[in-house]
Amino acid sequence: MAPHRAQHLAVVAGLALAASLVLYAGGVFTVAPGSTVGAPVVSQRYHPTIYRRTHVPALSRSSNARHNSFLRPRRTVDDIAIPILRDSISTGHSPFHNVRDISEILRGCAGEGEKKGPEFFSAKIDSIKPAFEGSEVYYVVVDAPKIAEKYQIAGQFAQMRVDGESKPGFFAMANKPGSEKLEFLIKTVDGTAGKINALNAGDPVEITDVMGKGFPWDKVKDNSQFTDGTYVFATGTGFGPIRAMIEAGTFKGRKNMKIYYGVKDENHLIFKEDFQNWMDQGLLGDVSEMPIVPVFSCESPETDKKYVQDVAVLGGDDLNPEKAAAIICGHFDMTGKLKERLMGEMGMPADNILTNF
């Protein structure tokens, strides 16, 4: 193929890919005159649930975003988060249920000569027990001091396996950095997680070096800048890395904190005995009321009302999304939906939404 012909096809393919990326939920996004990329205007084809033709008063935000504020209906964080959290709880997925699939695809594309996986090191189970009576989730402590030294940021994770033959699983640390051991919340499912939870104290396990960037808190750590709310969303074992952030003192001095914790019912609230102690120590932010909001997927209507329907409006119509931040820890589907809706319906900048992968 002639060089100029190949270049032409590459340009066409690139334009096609770019066009496909701006098609969203049945709507076509175009950039308004004088606007910046990331401030979309919807054409006559639009998603009927998210976008409305009628004028909606703008949320408080910077002048750069006001020209297209009619696209974003007034929504509270509750409106956005609670249905997604409830749905995600019922799936039973772990926060990293798709990571292995992605890593295997990448390894398959790397070629025969590329490195095929990380190095594993010998460790042992220090202690292991159900997170609560009858729980499928286990609180697992691994004695691996050399690996623990490299754990520096809440939200980081490691791969573990029981023997050299089993496929490794990805597990995020549930304790704050600086500890001598590594703690995990692991749900019993088929495969590596189930094998680990069947071990006893003193049994061997294999673990990799610490992986991942963790939660990039430096992006939103300025308490004087992010004054309109810090909203944390976690389901099931995804609360483990959030516990690591809490006990590391990440949220000290933070105003307008709210932590949504999605579980099946009240019996499944892990670490609930620590909630009040965290608040008394100021680890849940500069708050006067308990900021942890349980979201139950399988509860009676009466309890549901207590914990979900009566939640206070967060920021309300005065919320400036550029001065708010969000932290999400859950499986890929839940994370994607929450991030999409926080950006699309509340106008929260992508850099203000933190994940650990």
N, C-alpha and C positions, 0 to 999 in steps of 0.2 A: 504494500500500500504506500502511495506517495506520502512524503512527510507532511505536505500541506493538507492533504486529505485527512490524515490521522489527527492533525491539530484541529481541523474543522469539526470532526466527529467528537473530539474531546470537549470542545467548547459547547456543542449542542447538548451533549450528555450532561455537562455541568449546569447549563441553563435549565434543562428538564428537571434535574434533581432540585435545584433551587426553587423552581415553580412548585414542585410537589411538596416542599417543606412549608410553603405558605398557605397551602390548602388545609383548613382545620375545621373538623366537625361539620362538614357540609357548607362552610362559609368560605368566601374568597377574601383574603386580606390584601389590601393595597395600602400604600403609605400616603398619608395626607400631605398636601403641599406644606412645606415648612416644618414637617414633623421629623422625628428621628426614627431609625429602625427600632422596632420594639413598641411603637405606638401605632397599632394597626387600626384601620378603618374597615368596616365590614360592608361588602356590596349587598345587593338585593337578595343574594342567597346567604342565609345565615342560620345559625343553630337556634331553633325556637326556644330552647330551655335557657340557654345562657344569655343570649342577646335578644333585646326587645326593640321594636320600632318606636315605641312611645318614649318620650323624654323622661329621663330619670335624673333627679338632682345629683350633683357630683358629690363624691366623698371628698374630704379635705385632702389635698395633695398639692404638689408643686405646680407652678404655672406651666411647666413643660408638658404635663399630662392632662391639663384641664380641657384642651381642645377636643379630646375624644372621650370625655367623661360620660357622655350620654350613653355610651356602650355598656357601662357597668352598673347593673341594678344594685340597689342597696342590699347588701347581704352581711350578716354577722358571721363571725367565725363559727358560731354554733351551727348556723344554717349549712355551712360548707362542710364542717368536719364531722359532725356526729353521724350522718348517714354513711359516710365513707368508713368511719371507724367501726360502726356496727357491722357493715358488710364484710369488712376485712377480718373481723374476729371470727365470723362463721366459716371462713375459708380454711382456717387452721394452718396457714402457711407460716414458716419461720421467716425472720427478716431477710435471710439470705437464700431463699428457696430457689432463686433463679441464677445466683452467682456461679454455681458450679456449671450449669448449662452454658453460660456465657464464656467461662474460662475454657471449657472444652472446645467450644467453637473456635475461639482464638488460637488455641493450641493446634487445632486441626488445620488452620489457615497458615500456620507459621512455617510449615515445611519440615522435612525429615531432619534437616541439620540443626534446627533450633532447639533450645532448651525446652523440655517438655513439662517441667514442673519444679516446684520449690524443694529445697532440702528439708528433710524431717529430722528431728532430734528426739532423743529418748527423754521421757519425763515419767512422772507417776501421779496417780490420783492421791491427793492428800486427804480429801474427804468428799463424800457424796451422799445426798439425801433428797427426798422429795421436797419441793418448795413449800408444800403444805400437805396435810394428810389426804391421801388418795390422788395426789396430783400426778399428771403426766409430765410435768415440768420438773426437772431436777436442778438442784443447786450444786454445782460441781466446782471443786477447788483443785487446781492442778499445781503441783510442785515442779516448777521449771524456772529457777532463779535467773539463769542467763537470758532467758526469753523475757522474763518480767522486767529486767533492766531496760529493755528496749521499748517497752510500752510507755509512751509519753503523752498521748492525746486520747481523751475519752472518745469512744466510737471506733477505735482501731480493733482489729480482729486477727485471728490466726486460723490456720487449717489444722484439724486433728484427725487422727485415725487410730484404730485399735491395733492394727497390724499392717505389715507392708502390702498386703493383698487387697485390703478394703479401700474403697474410694474415700478420699478425705471429705470432711464437712467443714463449712465455714462457720465460725462461732465468734461473736463479739464479746469483748471483756465486759464484765458487769461490776468490776471494782475500779476504784480510782487509780490513776497511774501513781507509781512510787511504792506500790506494795511488793512484798517479797514473793507472793504467789499470785496466780491468775484465777479469777473467779468467772464462772459462766452460768447462764440459765440455758438449759438444753431441754427441748421438748422431745419426748420419746416418740419417734417415728421409725419406719423401716429404714434400715441402712446404718450408717455410722453413728447417728445420734442415738439410736436404740442400743447399739453395741456399747457405746460409752456409758449410757445410763445403767447398763447391766453390770458394770464393773464395781469393784469394792475398793476401799481405801488400801493403798499400797500396790495396786495393780499397775502395770506399765501402760503407757499411752505414748503416741508419737505426735509431735507438734512442730509446726514451722516457726520461723521468725515472725515477728509482728508484721502485719500487713495493713494497708489502707492509710488514708490521710486523716482519719478521724473526723470529728465535727470541726469545721474551720471557724471556730468561735471568734478568731481575730477580726473577722469581717464585720461582726456586729457587737463587739465587746464594749464599745463606748457607751456607758450608761447615760451620759448626757445627751447623746444623739438619738438613741433608740428609746424614746420615752412613751411611745403609743402602744406598747404591749409586746411581750415576748411570749409566743404561743408554742407549746411543746406538744407533739402528738406521738403517742406510742401505743402499740398493741402487743399483748402477750409477752413473749420473751424479749421483744423490742424495748421493754422498759429497763432491761439490764444496762445498756449503754447510757440511758438517761440517769439511772441511779449513779453511774460512774461520774457523770457531769455534776450531779447534785453534791455528792460527797467530796468532789474535788474543789468545791466552793465556787464553781463557775457562775452561779446565779446570785451570789452575795451582792446586796445593794441594788439589785435590779427591781425596778418598779413595774407594776402592772403585769405580773407573771400569771400565767395560766397553763396548767399541765393536764392535758387530756390523756387519760389512761384507760385504754379499751381492753376489757376482759369479758368473759362469759357471764359471770355474776360476782357478787361480793366475795364469795369464798375463794375466787381465783385471783384476788388482789395480792400480789407478791410484795413483800416488804411493807405491808400496810402498818405493821407495828413500829416502823421507823418514821412514819409521816410526821407525827407531832414532834418528835425529837429533831427532825430536820428543820421544821419551822421554828422551833425554839432557838436553834442555833443560827438562824438567819440564812440557812442554806437554800431556802425556797424563795429567796428574794426579799425585798423590802415591802412586805405585805402585812395586812392586819387580819386577813382571813385565809383559811387553808386554800391554797391555789390548785391543789390536785383535785381534778374532777373525774371521778370514775364514770366510764361509759359502758353500760352493761348491754349485752346483746341478747341474753336469755333470762330476763327478770320479769317479775310481775309488773303490771301497769302502775301499781302504787309506788313501788321502788323506783321504777323507770322515771316517774314524774319527779321524784325527789332528787335524782342525780342528773337528769338530762333536761327535761322540759323546763325546769325552774332555774337553769343556769343563767347567771347574769349576762346581759348583753355586753360583749367585749368591745369597748371602744365606740360602738354605735356608729352613728352617721358622722361623727367628728373624727373618726380614725384616719390618720394620715398614714397610708401604707408604706411610704418611704421612711417613716420613723418607727416602723414595726418590724419584728423579726419572727421567724418560725423555725422550729427544729422538728424534723420528722424521722422517726425510726420505726420501720415496719417492713412488710414485704413489698416487692416492687410495684405491684398493682396499686396498693393503697398509697404508697409514696407518690407515684405518678399522678394519681387522681387529685390528691390533696395539693400538690405543687401546681398542677394545671389550674385548679379552681382558685387557689389563693392569688395566683398571678392574673387569671382572666377575669375573675369576678370582684376581687378586692384591689387589684392593681399593685400587688406587692412585688417589688423588683426581685428578679431571680437571685441576685447576690444576697438578698436578705433571708433566703430560705436555705437552711443547712441540712444536709444529709451526710451520712458517713460512707457513701460509696459513689 
